[in-house]
Amino acid sequence: MQKRSKHIPENTLPAGTREGIYIARTSFNGLPNTKEVERSHRDNGHLFILQEQGTTHIEIDFQIHHIEASSIIYINPSQIHRLIAFENATTSSWIITNENLHPEYINILDSLTPVNALTLTAETLSIISETASLCIKLAERKHEKLFDAILKESCNTLVALVISQYLAQAKTTDSFSRFEVITKAFKLALEHHFTTVKSPTAYAKQLNISTPYLNECVKNTTGHSVSYQIQQRVVLEAKRLLFHSNRSVKEIAVELGYDDYSYFTRLFVKTTGMTPLSFRSKNFD
């Protein structure tokens, strides 16, 4: 049985990492070789895993993913994950902290979260893999006078390549493009303010549109209302805290912006079909 602490575990970049950027290519078969990645945790940066060969089994926010070659997956710093096992896997992975990513890339990545593994064509895999190889070589050239800038810009190029692949999967139908733009803006605002802002009207006001139009955009794009999206985001964070920390339900309710403990419990039951304590017991036993 895992031991829970007051806070969700967070892995930081290895000692000696320059500029908040870590990148490496590794081969594994079997179980992970460190407890830090085997336990459920968050990273203090944006994580990308390029599956070049074999399969990686990983759990992300209570969902098991089997990442098979050739594919890429992005994991946001807010997402809790753990590595389960590898099958003859070769991966290139990199972690980049917020201060090293171009701001526009951070906004796009936040609007994409969460994502599934994205299958890559042989040509695209080759391009991203070769770029990762170059970044790994550059990371080793610490004697360069502009080493930090070279490493940062090269890895931002790598991230841009991955983002472009995810964006290419988005809908491009003209009649829905405006809906998608507004929905992405709403989701970005929600990610930043879900603990303090619970009203669809407040989000519509932030975006300078009417509440009915915001609902129309979000429902057409996602199939669900704005209220549903707000509740789902709150409950996801509640699940993370219930399972990965030892905070009381009342403490979690307050942290998520609910002074009324009973209301928070009713919302959780409505969304999940069980009480917060039942969820904690069911998933921790």
C-alpha positions in Angstrom: 0.0 0.0 0.0 1.4 3.4 -0.9 2.0 6.0 1.7 0.1 9.3 1.3 1.5 12.6 2.3 -0.1 16.0 2.7 0.9 17.1 -0.8 0.8 15.3 -4.2 4.4 14.1 -4.9 6.3 16.2 -7.4 9.4 15.1 -9.2 12.0 17.8 -10.0 14.6 17.7 -12.7 17.8 15.7 -11.9 20.6 17.5 -10.1 22.9 19.3 -12.5 20.2 19.9 -15.1 20.8 23.1 -16.9 18.2 25.7 -17.8 15.3 23.5 -16.5 15.6 21.2 -19.5 16.1 17.4 -19.4 16.3 15.3 -22.5 17.5 11.7 -23.0 17.0 8.6 -25.1 16.7 5.3 -23.1 15.9 1.7 -23.7 14.0 -0.4 -21.1 12.4 -3.8 -20.8 10.4 -4.7 -17.7 9.7 -2.6 -14.6 10.8 1.0 -14.1 14.2 1.3 -12.5 13.4 4.1 -10.0 10.7 4.5 -7.4 10.4 8.2 -8.3 8.8 7.3 -11.7 7.0 4.2 -10.4 5.0 6.1 -7.8 2.2 8.4 -8.8 3.6 11.9 -9.2 3.6 15.2 -11.0 6.6 16.6 -12.8 7.7 20.2 -12.4 7.8 20.7 -16.2 6.1 19.6 -19.4 6.8 16.0 -20.2 7.0 14.5 -23.8 7.5 10.9 -24.5 8.5 9.8 -28.1 7.9 6.1 -28.4 10.4 5.0 -31.0 10.3 1.2 -30.4 8.3 -1.2 -28.3 5.6 -0.3 -25.8 5.4 1.9 -22.6 2.6 1.3 -20.1 1.7 4.4 -18.1 -1.1 5.6 -15.9 -2.2 9.2 -16.3 -5.0 10.6 -14.1 -6.5 7.1 -13.3 -6.4 6.0 -17.0 -4.0 3.3 -18.2 -2.3 4.1 -21.6 -0.4 1.6 -23.7 1.9 3.8 -25.8 3.1 1.8 -28.8 5.7 2.8 -31.5 5.5 5.0 -33.3 3.8 7.7 -31.3 4.2 10.7 -29.1 2.4 11.7 -25.9 2.4 15.0 -24.0 1.8 15.1 -20.2 1.0 18.5 -18.6 2.6 19.5 -15.3 -0.9 19.3 -13.7 -1.4 15.7 -14.6 -0.5 12.9 -12.2 1.1 9.8 -13.7 3.3 6.8 -13.0 5.2 4.4 -15.2 4.0 0.8 -15.0 6.2 -1.3 -17.4 8.2 -1.3 -20.6 8.2 -3.9 -23.4 11.4 -3.7 -25.5 10.9 0.1 -25.4 13.1 2.8 -26.8 12.0 6.3 -26.0 13.2 9.8 -26.3 11.8 11.9 -23.5 12.2 15.5 -22.4 10.9 17.7 -19.6 10.9 21.5 -20.0 9.9 23.9 -17.3 7.5 26.8 -17.9 10.2 29.5 -17.9 12.0 27.8 -20.8 9.0 27.4 -23.1 7.8 30.2 -25.4 4.6 31.6 -23.8 2.5 30.9 -26.8 3.5 27.2 -26.6 2.4 27.0 -23.0 -1.0 28.5 -23.9 -1.5 25.9 -26.7 -0.4 23.0 -24.5 -2.7 24.1 -21.8 -5.6 24.3 -24.2 -4.8 20.8 -25.6 -4.7 19.1 -22.2 -5.5 16.2 -21.7 -4.4 14.4 -24.9 -4.0 10.8 -25.8 -0.9 9.3 -27.5 -0.7 10.4 -31.1 0.3 8.0 -33.8 3.1 9.3 -36.1 3.8 8.5 -39.7 7.3 7.1 -40.5 8.3 10.4 -41.9 7.1 12.4 -39.0 8.7 10.0 -36.5 12.0 10.4 -38.4 11.9 14.2 -38.2 11.0 14.4 -34.5 13.5 11.6 -33.6 16.3 13.3 -35.5 15.5 16.6 -33.9 15.5 14.9 -30.5 18.9 13.4 -31.3 20.3 16.9 -32.2 18.9 18.3 -28.9 20.6 15.4 -26.9 23.9 16.2 -28.6 23.5 19.9 -27.9 22.8 19.2 -24.3 26.1 17.5 -24.0 28.1 20.5 -25.5 28.2 22.4 -22.2 31.3 24.2 -23.3 29.5 26.3 -25.8 29.5 30.0 -25.0 25.7 30.3 -25.6 24.9 26.8 -24.4 21.8 27.7 -22.4 20.3 29.7 -25.3 21.2 27.0 -27.8 19.6 24.2 -25.7 16.5 26.3 -25.0 15.8 27.2 -28.6 16.5 23.8 -30.0 14.2 22.1 -27.5 11.5 24.7 -28.2 11.8 23.7 -31.9 11.2 20.1 -30.8 8.1 21.1 -28.8 6.8 23.1 -31.7 7.0 20.0 -33.9 5.0 18.0 -31.4 2.4 20.7 -31.0 2.0 21.0 -34.7 1.1 17.3 -34.9 -1.6 17.6 -32.2 -3.0 20.7 -33.9 -3.1 18.9 -37.2 -5.6 16.5 -35.6 -8.0 19.3 -34.7 -11.1 20.0 -36.7 -10.6 22.3 -39.6 -14.3 22.8 -40.7 -14.8 26.5 -41.2 -18.3 26.5 -39.6 -16.8 25.2 -36.3 -13.5 27.1 -36.3 -15.0 30.0 -34.2 -16.6 27.5 -31.8 -13.2 25.8 -31.3 -11.3 29.0 -30.8 -13.7 30.1 -28.0 -13.8 26.6 -26.5 -10.0 26.6 -26.3 -10.0 30.0 -24.7 -12.6 28.9 -22.2 -10.6 25.7 -21.3 -7.5 27.7 -20.8 -9.3 30.1 -18.5 -10.9 27.2 -16.7 -7.5 25.6 -16.1 -6.2 28.8 -14.5 -9.3 29.6 -12.4 -11.3 26.5 -11.7 -10.7 26.7 -7.9 -12.0 30.3 -7.7 -14.5 30.7 -10.7 -17.4 28.3 -10.9 -19.9 30.4 -12.9 -20.4 30.0 -16.7 -21.4 33.7 -16.7 -18.1 34.7 -15.2 -16.2 32.8 -17.9 -18.3 34.3 -20.6 -17.6 37.8 -19.2 -13.8 37.0 -19.2 -14.1 36.1 -22.9 -16.4 39.2 -23.7 -19.2 37.0 -25.1 -22.7 36.1 -23.9 -23.3 33.1 -21.6 -25.6 31.4 -24.2 -23.0 31.8 -26.9 -20.3 30.4 -24.7 -22.5 27.4 -24.0 -23.3 27.0 -27.7 -19.6 27.0 -28.6 -18.5 24.6 -25.9 -21.4 22.2 -26.4 -20.9 22.1 -30.2 -17.2 21.4 -29.7 -17.2 19.0 -26.7 -20.8 17.7 -26.6 -21.2 19.0 -23.0 -22.2 22.3 -21.4 -19.9 24.8 -19.7 -21.2 23.8 -16.3 -20.4 20.2 -17.0 -16.8 21.1 -18.0 -16.4 23.2 -14.8 -17.7 20.3 -12.6 -15.5 17.7 -14.4 -12.4 19.8 -13.9 -13.1 20.4 -10.2 -13.9 16.7 -9.6 -10.7 15.6 -11.4 -8.6 17.7 -9.0 -10.6 16.3 -6.1 -9.9 12.8 -7.2 -6.2 13.6 -7.5 -6.1 15.0 -4.0 -8.3 12.2 -2.5 -6.1 9.5 -3.9 -2.6 11.0 -3.8 -2.7 13.1 -0.6 -4.0 12.5 3.0 -5.9 15.8 3.2 -9.4 15.6 4.7 -12.4 16.0 2.5 -13.1 19.3 4.2 -9.6 20.5 3.4 -9.9 19.5 -0.2 -13.3 21.2 -0.5 -11.9 24.5 0.8 -8.8 24.2 -1.5 -11.1 23.7 -4.5 -13.2 26.8 -3.6 -16.1 25.3 -1.6 -16.7 26.6 1.9 -19.9 24.6 2.0 -18.6 21.0 2.6 -22.0 19.5 2.1 -22.4 21.1 -1.4 -19.0 19.8 -2.5 -19.9 16.3 -1.3 -23.2 16.4 -3.2 -21.4 17.6 -6.4 -18.9 14.8 -6.1 -21.6 12.2 -5.7 -23.6 13.6 -8.6 -20.5 13.5 -10.8 -19.0 10.1 -9.8 -21.8 8.2 -8.2 -20.0 7.8 -4.9 -19.0 9.9 -1.9 -15.4 11.3 -1.7 -14.6 8.9 1.2 -15.9 6.0 -0.8 -13.7 7.0 -3.8 -10.7 7.2 -1.5 -11.3 3.8 0.0 -12.1 2.1 -3.3 -9.0 3.3 -5.0 -6.6 3.1 -2.2 -7.3 -0.4 -0.9 
